[in-house]
């Protein structure tokens, strides 16, 4: 029964080298996958809260007195923002 594929002994040396390299790369990738699967860190660990107790958070607008009043007049000395 002929399946259309040449036997290993009938392959040219270039194709044989190609298949050997593909197999070696595949083995390395498979080993790296299993290594990562076995030795990965658990993602369920909680991070430590590094914020210090003596350093307060930024105040809210209500705590700081709200937004400043709206400017009615335009100051000609002030630089205009770039477009």
N, C-alpha and C positions, 0 to 999 in steps of 0.2 A: 504494500500500500504506500503510494507516494503522496506526501502531503504538500509538496512544493517547496519545502525548506531543505537547504543543503545540510549534510551531516557535518559534525564539528570538524572532522578531518578535512573536509572539502572547503572550509572557509579560508579566505585569504588572511594573511597575517595581520593586515590592518583591521579587518572586521573582528578578528579574534581579540586584538588589543582593545578595540572599542567596547566589546562586550565585557571584557575583564574590568575595564575602568568603570563602566556603568554598574557592574555588580559590586565593586569596591565602594563606590560612592553610595549606592543603595544600602550596603551594610553599615557604613558609617552613619548615615542618616537614621537608620533604624535603631542603632545603638544610642544615638543622641536622643531620640524620641523616648526610648525606654528609660534612659538615665534621667531625663527631665520629668518623666511621669513618676518615677520612684522617689526622687530626691527633691521634689519641688516643695516650697514652703507652703504651709497652710494659709489660705487667704482669709481665714476667719479670725485671725488675731486682731485684737484692738490696738490701735495706735495710742501711744501715750500723749496726753494733753500737755503740750510744752508751754502753754501760755502761763505766765507767772501770775500769781494772785495779786501782787502789788502793782501790776500794770493794768489799769482799767481799760475797757474798750473805748473806742471813739464815741463821743456823746451823740445822741440822736438830735434831730432838729428841735424836737420839743424840749429837750434838756438844755440846749444851747441858746434857746430864745427864738427859734424859727428862722425863716429866710430874711435877708435884709430887705429894706423897703425898695420898691421899684424906682429906678432912676427916671426922672421926667425930662431933664435937660441933657443935651449931648455935649460932652466936653471936647472942644476942638483940639486940645493939646494931647489927648489920648491917641495912641496909635490904633489904626484900624486893623482888624484881624485879616490875615491872608485869606484869599478865596479858597 
